[in-house]
Amino acid sequence: MVKKTKFHAAILIIGNEILSGRTQDTNTSTLAIWLNSLGVKVVEVRVIPDIEQTIIDTVNLLRTNYDYVFTTGGIGPTHDDITAQSISKAFGLKYEINQVAFKILKEYYKHSEFNEGRQKMTKMPEKANLILNPTSGAPGFYVENVFCLPGVPSILKSMIGGLKNKIVGGEPILSQTISLRTVESEIATSLTKIQNDNQDVEIGSYPFFQAGKLGVSIVMRSENQSKIDICNSQILKFVNEKKIEIVDR
Amino acid sequence: MVKKTKFHAAILIIGNEILSGRTQDTNTSTLAIWLNSLGVKVVEVRVIPDIEQTIIDTVNLLRTNYDYVFTTGGIGPTHDDITAQSISKAFGLKYEINQVAFKILKEYYKHSEFNEGRQKMTKMPEKANLILNPTSGAPGFYVENVFCLPGVPSILKSMIGGLKNKIVGGEPILSQTISLRTVESEIATSLTKIQNDNQDVEIGSYPFFQAGKLGVSIVMRSENQSKIDICNSQILKFVNEKKIEIVDR
């Protein structure tokens, strides 16, 4: 049996506030960088509204297509938080109070009222595994390969550390950047040649505008540092030949 | 015949840099706010890699499902810019030099070399309509209901103004926010009741943390201001009863 070496994830952002433009998603970047370090590549992101059937259908598609699915948003106490009930339906599981989560939140709210909204946050698919929340008490959860996290970026960030041992990945995906004082159209032909000669390195080219000056960042990504090194030396060769200024590397 | 009143769009973000976490997408928010003002609601966003077949399949799915599709990214001069050729294949159209775009860019680069990379930016689906670019010359384009814009946020922003007359929408989607000094779990039950009583207003509840204090923003969205007003007065009623401080409205 060939050992699996490539692990792919999808991120599913559940929230009308992203689709309306009110809020800019930052969780994708947080999750992607963290997953890359664990050897998991994010290959698709979807943003969908707070509509139960859409959540169910999308989760069921993505969890079949990818090794991991990470959802963000919709696990709070209000009427528009319907992720936990939708995930239960997606898996055909009961949506019920998780006794461990109930104990955690009862303790968390011991000096105030453990009201209906707060108790709602203990309801999730039966036998779901908890993802502990060191920031605001209410845990996330996972069922099989679907991990459900909150939408608030600071809370999400505080929770993913505890998940590290639950994620099996491959080699970490390494990235190296070289930033040049040039424009893309000056280096496009050289870069194309280098990409063709280095198929195992994903080369990206991204224009930037900083301190009043244009530049281009070339990003090389691979699980293999020596392949990045070869690619990098080829880039430095043409940069040198064309007398392009290196801004940062 | 009933006049169409609801117009839906999808945004397709094409770019490995978003999936790797290197870059945070901000174009979704720009496009969504602009589209709302034209009476078009964004109901799905997807982020996909720079892979031709993935772009073709996703565009063909989305352009059938929605009134409008907006793509961002992949129309520059480098090897990883494959949006124009992929869209050509999605529509079964020739990928060829657009003579108007060629003339524009030849003029734009008259004081430097109009090289291969720059000429690549004039290639697009045959008979595509141009989207002019007041910032950096190279135009975007649209074919039927698929509008292709660049990934660089400042350039994208400068281009959408010129598209206004090409987008037919419904009534603008209005939004009103009231921010409270409370936590979601304190108001969840009242909000659920108000949402049930006001089905035509989409009510969202979003916690925030500002200047060291927690709060919740309640966002009401509808095409109908008077329905928002009714909803708003019901919210103010329970806010008043519960003696919750209003931070902003």
Contacts between the chains, C-beta under 8 A, distances in Angstrom:
chain1	res1	chain2	res2	distance
A	13	B	45	7.8
A	16	B	202	6.3
A	16	B	204	5.4
A	16	B	221	7.7
A	17	B	204	5.6
A	17	B	206	5.8
A	17	B	219	7.1
A	18	B	28	6.8
A	18	B	29	8.0
A	18	B	45	7.2
A	19	B	28	8.0
A	19	B	32	6.2
A	19	B	41	7.7
A	19	B	42	4.9
A	19	B	43	6.5
A	19	B	44	7.7
A	19	B	45	6.8
A	20	B	32	5.9
A	20	B	33	7.8
A	20	B	36	6.6
A	20	B	42	7.5
A	20	B	173	7.7
A	20	B	175	6.9
A	20	B	204	7.9
A	20	B	219	7.7
A	20	B	221	6.4
A	21	B	28	6.9
A	21	B	29	4.3
A	21	B	30	7.3
A	21	B	31	7.4
A	21	B	32	3.2
A	21	B	33	3.8
A	21	B	36	6.7
A	21	B	42	7.4
A	22	B	29	7.8
A	22	B	175	7.3
A	22	B	204	7.9
A	22	B	206	7.8
A	22	B	219	6.4
A	23	B	29	7.6
A	23	B	206	7.1
A	24	B	24	7.1
A	24	B	25	7.6
A	24	B	26	5.8
A	24	B	28	7.4
A	24	B	29	4.9
A	25	B	24	7.6
A	25	B	25	6.8
A	25	B	28	7.2
A	26	B	24	5.8
A	28	B	18	6.8
A	28	B	21	6.9
A	28	B	24	7.4
A	28	B	25	7.2
A	28	B	47	7.2
A	29	B	18	8.0
A	29	B	21	4.3
A	29	B	22	7.8
A	29	B	23	7.6
A	29	B	24	4.9
A	30	B	21	7.3
A	31	B	21	7.4
A	32	B	19	6.2
A	32	B	20	5.9
A	32	B	21	3.2
A	33	B	20	7.8
A	33	B	21	3.9
A	36	B	20	6.6
A	36	B	21	6.7
A	41	B	19	7.7
A	42	B	19	4.9
A	42	B	20	7.5
A	42	B	21	7.4
A	43	B	19	6.5
A	43	B	49	6.1
A	44	B	19	7.6
A	44	B	46	7.0
A	44	B	47	6.8
A	44	B	48	6.2
A	45	B	13	7.8
A	45	B	18	7.2
A	45	B	19	6.8
A	45	B	45	7.8
A	45	B	46	6.9
A	45	B	47	3.8
A	46	B	44	7.0
A	46	B	45	6.9
A	46	B	46	5.3
A	46	B	47	7.7
A	47	B	28	7.2
A	47	B	44	6.9
A	47	B	45	3.8
A	47	B	46	7.7
A	48	B	44	6.2
A	49	B	43	6.2
A	50	B	204	7.9
A	76	B	184	5.4
A	76	B	185	8.0
A	76	B	205	7.5
A	76	B	207	7.2
A	77	B	184	5.1
A	77	B	185	4.3
A	77	B	188	4.3
A	78	B	184	5.2
A	78	B	187	7.7
A	78	B	188	4.7
A	78	B	191	5.6
A	78	B	192	7.2
A	78	B	205	4.2
A	79	B	188	7.0
A	79	B	191	5.8
A	79	B	192	4.0
A	79	B	195	4.9
A	79	B	196	7.9
A	79	B	203	7.3
A	79	B	205	7.7
A	80	B	195	7.7
A	80	B	203	7.0
A	80	B	204	5.6
A	80	B	205	6.1
A	115	B	185	6.4
A	115	B	186	7.7
A	115	B	188	7.9
A	115	B	189	7.4
A	116	B	188	6.9
A	116	B	189	5.5
A	117	B	184	6.7
A	117	B	185	4.0
A	117	B	186	7.4
A	117	B	187	7.8
A	117	B	188	3.1
A	117	B	189	6.2
A	118	B	185	4.6
A	120	B	188	7.0
A	121	B	185	7.6
A	152	B	207	6.1
A	154	B	209	7.2
A	173	B	20	7.7
A	175	B	20	6.9
A	175	B	22	7.3
A	184	B	76	5.4
A	184	B	77	5.1
A	184	B	78	5.2
A	184	B	117	6.7
A	185	B	76	8.0
A	185	B	77	4.3
A	185	B	115	6.4
A	185	B	117	3.9
A	185	B	118	4.5
A	185	B	121	7.6
A	186	B	115	7.7
A	186	B	117	7.3
A	187	B	78	7.6
A	187	B	117	7.7
A	188	B	77	4.4
A	188	B	78	4.7
A	188	B	79	7.0
A	188	B	115	8.0
A	188	B	116	7.0
A	188	B	117	3.1
A	188	B	120	7.0
A	189	B	115	7.5
A	189	B	116	5.5
A	189	B	117	6.2
A	191	B	78	5.6
A	191	B	79	5.8
A	192	B	78	7.2
A	192	B	79	4.0
A	195	B	79	4.8
A	195	B	80	7.6
A	196	B	79	7.9
A	202	B	16	6.3
A	203	B	79	7.3
A	203	B	80	7.0
A	204	B	16	5.4
A	204	B	17	5.7
A	204	B	20	7.9
A	204	B	22	7.9
A	204	B	50	7.9
A	204	B	80	5.6
A	205	B	76	7.5
A	205	B	78	4.2
A	205	B	79	7.7
A	205	B	80	6.1
A	206	B	17	5.8
A	206	B	22	7.8
A	206	B	23	7.1
A	207	B	76	7.3
A	207	B	152	6.1
A	209	B	154	7.2
A	219	B	17	7.0
A	219	B	20	7.6
A	219	B	22	6.4
A	221	B	16	7.7
A	221	B	20	6.4
